[in-house]
Amino acid sequence: MVAQKAPGLAAPRAVRTHDELRRQAAERLVLASPTQSFTTQAPSHVLSVVVLEVEVKADGSVRRVNVIRRPRFAPETLQLAIDAVHRAAPFGDVRRMPEPWKFTETFLFEEDRRFKPLTLN
């Protein structure tokens, strides 16, 4: 099942560096999933950790999502993270950025299955 696009999410700005891409992606993840994410300080103990590598096309849409780290606990959080990526896309025009056009994000999940992108920590 493909996640629905978040309604009302503003168009992303073009990015020129990998850091800009990663930061914009993290911000969009939270904006596209307001009830499934949090921005406060992460708890000292999290329910699960998911690490995804997201490869994007020139326009910033998702080409591929690779799982770098699966959660040891709460395996359903893997799909929650993947769905969040698809809801937040596109991540900005990357044509002026050197290849490879990809970023890695770590999702920290709380007990209530809400996530925080580690980039925003």
C-alpha positions as CSV (number, residue, x, y, z in Angstrom):
1,M,0.0,0.0,0.0
2,V,1.4,3.4,-1.0
3,A,1.0,6.2,1.5
4,Q,-1.2,9.1,0.6
5,K,0.5,12.4,-0.1
6,A,0.1,15.0,2.7
7,P,-2.5,17.6,1.7
8,G,-1.3,21.2,1.9
9,L,2.4,20.4,2.0
10,A,4.2,23.3,0.3
11,A,6.4,22.6,-2.8
12,P,10.0,21.9,-1.7
13,R,12.8,24.2,-2.7
14,A,15.6,23.0,-4.9
15,V,18.7,21.8,-3.0
16,R,22.4,22.0,-3.9
17,T,24.1,19.8,-1.2
18,H,23.5,16.5,0.5
19,D,23.1,18.4,3.9
20,E,20.3,20.6,2.4
21,L,18.6,17.5,1.0
22,R,18.7,15.7,4.3
23,R,17.5,18.7,6.4
24,Q,14.7,19.5,4.0
25,A,13.6,15.9,3.9
26,A,13.6,15.7,7.7
27,E,11.5,18.8,8.0
28,R,9.0,17.5,5.3
29,L,8.8,14.2,7.2
30,V,7.4,16.0,10.2
31,L,5.2,18.4,8.3
32,A,3.7,15.5,6.3
33,S,3.0,13.4,9.4
34,P,2.0,15.8,12.1
35,T,0.1,13.2,14.2
36,Q,2.7,10.5,13.6
37,S,5.7,12.5,14.5
38,F,7.2,14.6,17.3
39,T,9.8,17.4,17.6
40,T,10.4,17.5,21.3
41,Q,13.6,15.9,22.8
42,A,13.7,12.2,22.1
43,P,13.3,10.0,25.2
44,S,16.4,8.3,26.6
45,H,14.9,5.0,25.7
46,V,13.0,4.6,22.4
47,L,10.7,1.8,21.4
48,S,12.5,1.2,18.1
49,V,15.0,2.6,15.7
50,V,14.7,2.4,11.9
51,V,17.3,3.6,9.4
52,L,16.4,4.2,5.8
53,E,18.4,5.2,2.8
54,V,16.2,7.1,0.3
55,E,17.3,7.5,-3.3
56,V,15.5,10.2,-5.2
57,K,15.0,11.1,-8.8
58,A,16.1,14.4,-10.3
59,D,12.8,16.0,-9.3
60,G,13.1,14.8,-5.7
61,S,10.5,12.1,-5.9
62,V,11.3,8.7,-4.4
63,R,13.2,6.3,-6.6
64,R,13.9,3.6,-4.0
65,V,13.9,3.1,-0.2
66,N,16.5,0.8,1.2
67,V,16.3,-0.5,4.7
68,I,19.7,0.0,6.5
69,R,18.5,-1.0,10.0
70,R,15.4,-3.0,10.8
71,P,13.8,-2.5,14.2
72,R,14.5,-5.2,16.8
73,F,11.2,-4.4,18.6
74,A,7.9,-3.2,17.1
75,P,8.6,-4.4,13.6
76,E,5.5,-2.5,12.3
77,T,7.5,0.8,12.8
78,L,9.5,-0.1,9.6
79,Q,6.4,0.3,7.4
80,L,5.4,3.4,9.3
81,A,8.7,5.0,8.5
82,I,8.5,4.0,4.8
83,D,5.0,5.4,4.6
84,A,6.2,8.7,6.1
85,V,8.9,9.0,3.4
86,H,6.3,8.5,0.6
87,R,3.9,11.0,2.2
88,A,6.7,13.7,2.5
89,A,8.0,13.3,-1.1
90,P,9.1,15.1,-3.2
91,F,12.2,16.3,-1.4
92,G,13.3,19.0,-3.9
93,D,14.9,19.3,-7.3
94,V,18.4,17.8,-6.9
95,R,19.8,18.4,-10.4
96,R,22.3,21.0,-9.2
97,M,23.6,18.7,-6.5
98,P,26.3,16.1,-7.1
99,E,25.3,12.5,-7.3
100,P,24.4,10.1,-5.7
101,W,21.0,11.7,-5.1
102,K,20.2,10.0,-1.8
103,F,20.0,10.6,1.9
104,T,19.9,8.5,5.1
105,E,17.5,9.1,7.9
106,T,17.2,7.5,11.3
107,F,13.7,7.3,12.7
108,L,13.4,7.2,16.5
109,F,10.0,5.8,17.6
110,E,8.4,6.4,21.0
111,E,6.1,4.0,22.8
112,D,3.1,5.5,21.0
113,R,4.6,4.7,17.6
114,R,5.3,8.4,16.8
115,F,8.7,9.1,15.2
116,K,11.3,11.8,15.3
117,P,13.9,12.1,12.4
118,L,17.3,12.1,14.1
119,T,18.4,14.9,11.7
120,L,16.2,17.2,13.7
121,N,17.7,16.3,17.1
